[in-house]
């Protein structure tokens, strides 16, 4: 469940692990919310969570001025999985109010050639009908180069 407007909103999920991953109590602590977001991001990018479980079909994402619709986001996930060895997430800040979920996280990208880049992401997520309808985010390279940052919206 994700807190929305003071009420619990059920997220339809086929597997108990998805429910557990997205479980946010009525009075979530920031640490609980950070952990749930970290798990969701990790599973999306690892390919163990189907985006359809947490996103609407009309999902829209804006990252650094680049727009992706739902199919573009799915293509982005596939591209990232092929382009890098692993992405690890650390959620630094998170809050949820009404239908808006906001966080700041670090994506640590482990490339096939062995180098590691770190990208800071500020993400604002809109929720409706028990799912994520849109994300607006900006990224900033902490370690690595600008080409590494381009991975934030690349689709191949």
C-alpha positions, 0 to 999 in steps of 0.5 A, spaced: 500 500 500 502 507 498 499 512 502 495 517 498 491 523 501 491 520 508 488 513 505 491 507 504 491 505 496 492 498 494 497 496 489 494 490 485 500 485 485 501 478 483 506 476 488 506 477 495 513 480 495 511 486 490 505 487 496 511 487 501 515 491 497 510 497 496 507 496 503 507 503 506 503 503 512 498 509 514 503 512 518 510 511 514 516 512 517 521 516 512 526 510 513 520 505 511 518 509 505 525 510 503 526 502 503 520 501 499 522 505 494 529 502 494 526 495 493 521 498 487 527 501 483 532 495 484 526 490 482 524 494 476 531 495 473 533 488 475 527 485 471 524 482 477 518 487 477 513 488 471 512 495 470 505 494 469 504 492 476 506 499 479 505 503 473 499 505 469 498 504 461 498 512 460 504 513 464 509 519 462 516 520 464 520 526 464 527 526 465 532 532 464 527 534 459 526 528 455 519 525 455 518 517 455 511 514 455 510 507 458 512 503 452 518 508 452 520 507 459 519 499 458 524 500 452 529 504 457 529 499 462 531 493 457 536 498 454 539 499 461 539 492 463 543 490 457 548 496 457 550 495 464 552 490 469 547 492 475 544 498 478 544 499 485 539 504 489 540 508 495 534 513 497 536 519 501 530 522 502 523 521 501 516 523 503 509 522 500 503 527 501 496 526 497 497 523 490 505 526 490 511 521 492 517 525 492 524 522 493 532 523 492 536 517 490 543 515 488 543 510 482 550 507 482 551 504 476 556 498 475 558 498 468 560 492 464 567 495 463 568 495 471 567 502 472 562 505 476 558 511 476 553 515 481 547 519 479 543 523 483 536 523 482 530 528 484 524 524 483 517 527 483 511 521 482 504 522 481 499 516 483 492 515 481 488 509 481 493 505 485 499 506 480 504 511 478 501 515 473 507 520 472 514 521 474 518 528 473 525 527 475 532 531 474 539 527 474 546 530 476 552 526 475 556 525 482 561 520 479 562 518 472 561 522 465 556 526 462 555 519 457 553 515 464 548 521 465 545 520 459 543 513 461 538 516 465 533 516 459 536 512 454 532 507 450 538 504 445 
